[in-house]
Amino acid sequence: MAFRHRIYLLALSSIIVCLRIQSCNAFTSSRSGHIIHKYKDRTPISKLKKHDEKTLSLTILNVKTITTTYETNLVSDNGGIIKYGSKLSRLKRRLSRIKEDTVTNHQTSTPKRYSFTYDYNELVIGYSTNQNTITAVMLIHPIGVGIGRWYYDRLLQSLKEQYDDINARVVFIAPDLLGSATACGPLVDSDTEPSTDKLPLLNITDWSDQVSHLMSEYETKSIADGHQIVNWSIVANGGCAPIALKVAADKTKETAPFKASVTNVIISSPPRLPFFIESSDQYKVHKSYRTLSGIVGKAFWWYSLRKEGKFIQKFSEQNLIQDPANLGEEWLPNCLAASTSFNGQSKYSTFAFLAGCLQDGCVDSLNTLKGSNVAIDIIRGEDKRRNSAKSVFWSRRKKKATCDEIETKKEDTIQQYVSRNGNRGNEICCCCCLYAPD
């Protein structure tokens, strides 16, 4: 049964579309969290006004939008970054008594408790002789200006229309990641109003813990509804692949809160291999985020949204897609609605992304998954342009290689890497796309 479910998942996943996205960074920390489920009516995104906080997703037939609350401590808010940096930076802090005291006080202070209320979409398709068992697919959206769970709206619509009668019961879940769309206005400690302050620097652990706890609570909800999730598949786009890999690795180490096994991780439009195996300077990432959260970031955000999002549309057509027509009419309105709602708080997740918060390598996760039963597969489209996947904000420019150097230097791909690790590494050609593939 598990093998048949895998086959169905691969078939369904083959129509997922890829956007070219830059990449990001990671740190580790443990936290606890809980999710409270309640159903809520939603308004179509096309009817949203600026700063409307009701919904950030299209109305799709048979897709439920569920509101949840997730309480957590954030890694960087507990001194998880200040202690890192270059050798020179650490030496300066040791030599400066004042700076050393500042760092110590920061690390020993009581961390804040954040309560994020956000939405996720749920679609159940297919039929099975055993209606009590379900295969679940977690969809992790990219991070960018105005991106949220709506990124998968057309995918869910297509799945419902084309695969509703398959002989397998599958549920698709698409949440707003922390700091994106509806998940960017948390209550802090005992506050009764959503915070409008700058969010701490989010990282892989913050997002992977959110996804893991949602998976755990959804399993509890499914059992209460008379169903049991037997396995999970996680789909992530581009630079958000480290989130999916960490969730799968945590389950392999038996540290994840959910019970069902993760059988598949599917990465669409993956960055180059160095993104997965090389770590960035976390101190520089923190410094970049601090700069972006000031006047530089405000100017960038204003410029991106001016003239009804003209820059967003132009950038998307030139860099994120092969055929501009495939963006669809909903792309720009969705981006604008998500980026202007909640007083524009979603800009901080974008700033974290631009600073390089996901560019910390995935070696630990890949080593944990090595030789396991988790199959890692790749979705690629027809557009073969290289995705540089690096933070251009603080990375130094490198001299362009000559044509001869490019021909002689052939580096491995993430597909080859996971294949050697014993995690299958099949490539799924995305020929039937909702958004044009990368």
C-alpha positions in Angstrom: 0.0 0.0 0.0 2.8 2.4 0.9 4.5 1.8 -2.5 1.3 2.5 -4.4 0.8 5.7 -2.4 4.3 6.8 -3.5 3.5 6.2 -7.1 0.3 8.3 -6.8 2.2 11.1 -5.1 4.8 11.2 -7.8 2.2 11.3 -10.4 0.4 14.2 -8.7 3.5 16.0 -7.9 4.6 16.0 -11.5 2.3 19.0 -12.3 3.7 21.2 -9.5 5.2 24.3 -10.9 8.5 25.9 -10.1 9.4 29.5 -9.6 13.1 30.5 -9.5 13.7 31.8 -6.0 16.9 32.9 -4.3 17.9 31.1 -1.2 18.4 31.4 2.5 20.2 30.2 6.2 19.7 28.1 9.3 20.3 27.6 13.0 19.2 25.1 15.6 17.2 25.3 18.7 14.4 23.4 20.4 11.0 24.8 21.2 7.5 23.7 22.0 4.3 24.8 20.4 0.6 24.0 20.0 -2.0 24.6 17.4 -5.6 25.3 17.9 -7.9 24.5 14.9 -11.1 26.4 14.0 -12.9 26.9 10.7 -13.4 30.4 9.3 -15.2 31.9 6.3 -12.9 33.6 3.8 -13.3 36.3 1.2 -11.8 35.9 -2.3 -8.5 37.7 -2.6 -9.7 39.6 -5.6 -12.1 41.5 -3.3 -9.5 42.4 -0.7 -8.7 46.0 -0.1 -5.3 47.3 1.0 -4.4 46.3 4.6 -7.4 43.9 4.7 -6.6 41.1 7.1 -9.3 38.6 6.3 -7.7 36.3 3.7 -4.9 35.9 1.2 -6.1 33.1 -0.9 -8.5 32.4 -3.8 -11.8 30.6 -3.2 -11.4 27.1 -4.5 -14.1 24.5 -4.8 -13.9 21.9 -1.9 -10.8 23.6 -0.4 -11.1 24.4 3.3 -9.3 27.3 4.8 -8.5 26.6 8.5 -7.2 29.1 11.0 -4.6 27.9 13.6 -2.6 29.4 16.4 1.0 28.4 16.9 2.9 29.4 20.0 6.7 29.3 20.0 10.0 30.9 20.9 12.1 32.1 18.0 15.7 31.0 17.7 17.3 34.3 17.0 15.3 36.0 19.8 17.2 33.8 22.3 20.8 34.9 21.4 21.1 32.2 18.8 23.0 34.4 16.3 25.0 36.9 18.3 27.5 34.3 19.5 28.4 33.4 15.9 30.6 35.2 13.5 34.1 35.3 12.0 37.2 34.8 14.2 37.9 38.5 14.0 34.4 39.3 15.2 34.7 36.9 18.1 38.1 38.3 19.0 36.8 41.9 19.1 34.0 40.8 21.4 36.5 39.2 23.8 38.7 42.3 23.8 35.7 44.6 24.4 34.4 44.2 28.0 31.3 46.2 27.2 30.4 44.2 24.2 31.0 41.0 26.1 28.6 42.1 28.8 26.0 43.0 26.2 26.2 39.6 24.5 26.0 37.8 27.8 23.0 39.8 28.9 21.3 39.2 25.6 21.8 35.4 25.7 20.7 35.0 29.3 17.6 37.2 29.0 14.2 35.5 29.0 13.1 34.8 25.4 9.8 36.2 24.2 6.8 34.0 23.5 5.2 34.5 20.1 1.7 33.4 19.3 1.2 33.3 15.5 -2.4 33.0 14.2 -2.3 31.9 10.5 -4.3 30.1 7.8 -3.7 26.9 5.9 -5.6 25.4 3.0 -6.8 21.8 3.0 -7.9 19.7 0.0 -8.9 16.0 0.2 -9.1 14.1 -3.1 -9.6 10.5 -4.2 -11.3 7.4 -3.0 -10.0 4.2 -1.4 -11.4 0.9 -0.3 -10.1 1.9 3.1 -11.5 5.4 3.7 -9.9 5.5 7.1 -6.3 5.8 5.8 -4.9 8.9 4.2 -1.7 9.9 2.6 -0.9 13.5 3.4 1.1 16.0 1.3 2.6 19.1 2.9 3.1 22.0 0.5 5.8 24.5 1.5 5.6 27.8 -0.5 8.6 29.9 -1.5 9.4 33.1 0.4 9.3 36.4 -1.4 7.4 39.6 -1.8 3.7 38.8 -1.2 4.1 35.0 -1.5 1.9 32.8 0.7 -0.2 29.7 0.7 -2.0 31.1 -2.4 1.0 30.1 -4.4 -0.5 26.6 -4.6 -4.1 27.7 -5.4 -4.0 26.7 -9.0 -2.3 23.4 -8.2 -5.0 22.5 -5.7 -7.7 23.5 -8.2 -6.1 21.3 -10.9 -5.7 18.4 -8.5 -9.3 18.6 -7.6 -10.4 18.7 -11.3 -8.1 16.0 -12.7 -7.4 13.5 -9.8 -10.5 13.6 -7.6 -11.5 10.0 -8.6 -8.1 8.3 -8.1 -8.0 5.1 -6.1 -6.2 6.6 -3.1 -7.2 9.1 -0.5 -4.8 12.0 -0.4 -4.9 15.3 1.6 -3.0 18.4 0.6 -2.1 21.0 3.1 -0.7 24.4 2.2 0.1 26.7 5.2 1.3 30.3 5.4 4.9 30.1 6.7 5.8 32.2 9.7 6.3 35.8 8.7 4.3 35.4 5.4 0.8 36.4 4.5 -1.6 35.7 7.4 1.3 34.5 9.7 3.1 37.9 10.1 1.2 39.5 13.0 2.0 37.6 16.2 1.0 38.3 19.7 4.1 38.7 21.9 4.0 37.4 25.5 0.8 38.7 27.1 0.0 41.3 24.5 -3.6 41.5 23.3 -2.9 43.2 20.0 -0.7 41.9 17.1 2.8 43.2 17.2 3.8 45.8 14.6 7.5 45.7 15.6 10.2 44.1 13.6 10.2 40.3 13.7 13.3 38.5 14.9 15.4 36.9 12.1 13.5 33.8 11.1 15.5 30.7 10.1 15.1 27.1 9.0 14.4 25.8 12.5 11.6 28.3 13.1 9.8 27.2 9.9 10.5 23.5 10.2 9.2 23.4 13.7 6.0 25.2 12.6 5.5 22.6 9.8 6.2 19.7 12.2 3.7 20.9 14.8 1.1 21.5 12.1 1.6 17.9 10.9 1.3 16.6 14.4 -1.9 18.5 15.2 -3.4 17.6 11.8 -2.8 14.0 12.6 -4.7 14.5 15.9 -7.5 16.3 14.0 -7.7 13.4 11.4 -8.0 10.8 14.1 -10.8 12.8 15.7 -12.6 12.8 12.3 -12.2 9.0 12.0 -9.2 9.0 9.6 -5.5 8.0 10.1 -2.6 9.5 8.2 -0.3 6.6 7.3 2.5 8.6 5.6 3.6 12.1 4.7 5.1 13.6 1.6 6.7 17.1 1.7 6.9 19.3 -1.4 9.2 22.4 -1.2 10.1 25.0 -3.8 13.7 26.1 -4.5 15.4 27.8 -1.6 12.9 26.4 0.9 14.1 22.9 0.4 16.1 23.0 3.7 12.8 23.3 5.6 11.5 20.1 4.1 14.8 18.2 4.5 15.0 19.2 8.2 11.4 18.1 8.9 12.2 14.7 7.3 15.5 14.5 9.2 13.9 15.3 12.5 11.4 12.5 11.9 14.2 10.1 11.1 15.9 11.0 14.4 12.5 10.5 16.1 12.6 14.1 17.4 9.6 15.3 15.4 6.2 15.5 17.2 4.2 13.8 14.4 3.8 10.0 14.2 3.3 9.0 10.6 6.5 8.4 8.6 7.9 10.8 6.0 8.3 8.7 2.8 8.9 11.4 0.2 10.6 14.8 -0.1 10.1 16.5 -3.4 12.1 19.5 -4.3 11.0 21.7 -7.2 13.5 23.9 -9.0 16.4 23.1 -6.7 19.4 25.5 -6.4 22.9 24.3 -7.1 24.6 21.8 -4.9 26.8 24.3 -3.0 23.6 25.8 -1.6 22.9 22.5 0.2 26.4 21.6 1.4 28.1 24.9 2.2 27.3 27.1 5.2 27.2 30.9 5.2 28.5 33.3 7.8 25.7 33.7 10.2 27.0 36.9 11.7 26.9 38.5 8.2 23.4 37.2 7.7 22.3 38.8 11.0 24.0 42.0 10.1 22.4 42.0 6.6 18.9 41.5 8.2 19.5 44.3 10.6 20.4 46.6 7.7 17.5 45.5 5.5 15.0 46.0 8.4 16.0 49.7 8.4 15.6 52.4 5.7 17.2 50.2 3.0 14.4 47.6 3.3 11.7 50.2 3.6 12.9 51.8 0.4 13.0 48.3 -1.3 9.5 47.5 -0.1 8.1 50.9 -1.3 9.8 50.5 -4.7 8.5 46.9 -5.1 4.9 48.0 -4.5 4.8 51.4 -6.2 2.8 51.8 -9.4 0.5 48.9 -8.4 3.4 46.4 -8.3 5.0 47.2 -11.7 8.4 46.1 -10.4 7.0 42.8 -9.1 5.3 42.0 -12.4 8.4 42.9 -14.4 10.8 41.0 -12.1 8.5 37.9 -12.1 8.3 37.9 -15.9 12.0 38.3 -16.5 13.4 36.1 -13.7 10.8 33.7 -12.3 9.2 32.2 -15.3 9.8 31.0 -18.8 6.6 32.2 -20.4 5.2 35.4 -18.8 1.6 34.4 -19.9 1.7 31.5 -17.5 1.9 33.8 -14.5 -1.9 34.3 -14.8 -4.1 37.2 -13.9 -4.1 36.3 -10.2 -0.3 36.5 -9.7 0.1 40.3 -9.2 -3.1 40.9 -7.2 -2.1 38.0 -4.9 1.3 39.5 -4.3 0.0 42.9 -3.6 -2.7 41.7 -1.3 -0.3 39.6 0.8 2.4 42.3 0.9 0.1 45.1 1.9 -2.0 43.3 4.5 -1.2 43.3 8.2 0.6 46.7 7.8 3.2 45.1 5.5 4.6 42.9 8.2 5.4 40.1 5.7 8.4 42.2 4.6 10.5 40.8 7.4 10.3 37.2 6.2 11.4 38.6 2.7 14.2 40.5 4.4 15.3 37.4 6.2 15.3 35.5 2.9 17.3 38.2 1.1 19.8 38.3 4.0 20.5 34.6 3.4 18.6 33.0 6.3 18.2 29.7 4.4 21.8 29.6 3.1 23.3 27.6 5.9 23.7 24.2 4.2 21.8 21.0 4.7 24.7 18.6 5.4 23.3 17.5 8.8 19.9 16.8 7.4 21.2 15.0 4.3 23.6 12.9 6.5 20.7 12.0 8.7 18.6 10.9 5.8 21.4 9.0 4.1 20.4 5.4 3.5 17.0 5.9 5.1 13.6 5.0 3.5 13.0 8.7 2.6 13.0 9.2 -1.2 14.2 12.6 -2.3 13.1 13.4 -5.8 13.5 16.5 -8.0 11.1 18.4 -10.2 12.6 20.3 -13.1 10.9 22.2 -15.9 11.8 22.9 -19.5 13.6 26.2 -18.7 17.2 25.3 -17.9 18.5 28.7 -16.8 20.8 28.4 -13.9 19.4 29.5 -10.5 22.3 31.1 -8.7 20.6 30.7 -5.3 22.6 33.1 -3.2 22.1 36.2 -1.3 23.4 39.1 -3.4 23.1 41.5 -0.5 26.3 40.6 1.2 28.0 38.0 -1.0 31.1 39.2 -2.9 30.9 39.3 -6.7 33.0 36.6 -8.3 34.8 36.9 -11.6 32.8 35.4 -14.4 34.2 32.2 -15.7 35.2 31.9 -19.4 33.5 29.6 -21.8 36.4 27.1 -21.6 36.3 27.1 -17.8 32.5 26.5 -17.8 32.9 23.5 -20.1 35.8 21.9 -18.1 34.2 22.5 -14.7 31.3 20.2 -14.2 29.9 20.1 -10.7 27.6 17.6 -9.2 23.9 18.3 -8.7 21.7 17.8 -5.7 20.1 15.0 -7.6 23.3 13.1 -8.0 24.2 13.8 -4.3 21.0 12.3 -2.9 21.2 9.4 -5.3 24.7 8.5 -3.9 23.2 8.8 -0.5 20.7 6.1 -1.2 17.7 8.5 -1.3 16.7 7.6 -4.9 17.0 11.1 -6.5 14.7 10.6 -9.5 14.0 13.6 -11.7 10.4 14.4 -12.5 9.9 16.3 -15.7 7.3 19.0 -15.3 5.6 19.0 -18.6 2.1 19.8 -17.5 2.4 23.1 -15.6 0.2 25.6 -13.8 3.0 28.1 -13.6 5.8 27.9 -16.1 8.6 25.8 -14.7 12.2 26.9 -14.2 
